[in-house]
């Protein structure tokens, strides 16, 4: 009987631990295109923009208003161009 109770407690604690993870850890990366609707409540991280004079890929990870995590990839001009 005790082993059944212990097994049930382990199963419930495992489910509770999974439920406490951030809502829907979405690991897929969405490609941004003009007109893409973004529901950004909080920016989690952004990639650093390199010091090159060309268009480079960048990524931003954010949480939407429902708490779901999203990653979007977009293109940005590097920081290495100088106006002389």
N, C-alpha and C positions, 0 to 999 in steps of 0.2 A: 504494500500500500504506500509506504514511504517513497519507494522508487517512482511510483506513478505520480505522486505529488511533486517530487523533484523534477521529473520530466515535464510536467505541465508548467511549473514555474520557469524552467529554462526556455520552453517554447514561448511563453508570454513575454519574458524579458527580451528575447530575440526580436519578437514582433514590435515591442515597445521601442527598442533601440532603432529599428528600421524606420519607425514612424517619426522619431525625433530628428531624422536627417532633414536637411533643407528640402523644401518641396520640389519634387521632380528634378533630380539632377540631370539636366539635359546636356549630354556631351556632344551632340551634333553641332556643327558650325554652319550657320546660315550665311549665305552670300548676300551682301547688301546690294540692292539696285535702287535706282532713283524711284522714289515713290513708295518704298517699303515702309509700312507703318511700324514704328517702334514704340512700345509701351515701357518706358524706362522709369522705374521708381528709384533705383539706386545703382550707380556704377560700382562694380566690384573690382575690376582691374582693366587696364589697357596696356597694350604692348608699347615699348619704347620706340620712338621714331628715330631711325638711324641718321647719321650725318652724311648723307649722300644727296646728290642733286639729280634725283630721278623719282619716279612714282614707285612706291613700295607697298606691300600688303601690311595691314595692321589688323589687330583683333581687339574687340571690346567684349567683356563679360559683364552682364548686368542682371538685376532682378526686376521683374515686372511687378505690377501692382497686386498680383495674386501671390507673389513670393517665389515664382518660378524663375530658375536661372537660365539665361540664354547667352550664347556666344555668337557674335556676328563678325564677319570678316569684310573689310572694305579696303579701298586704295587711298593712299594719302601721299602728298609730295614730301620727300625727305627734307631734313633740316640743313642740308649741306649747301644749298644754293645761296650765293652772296650777290647782292646788288652793288655793282661797282660803278 
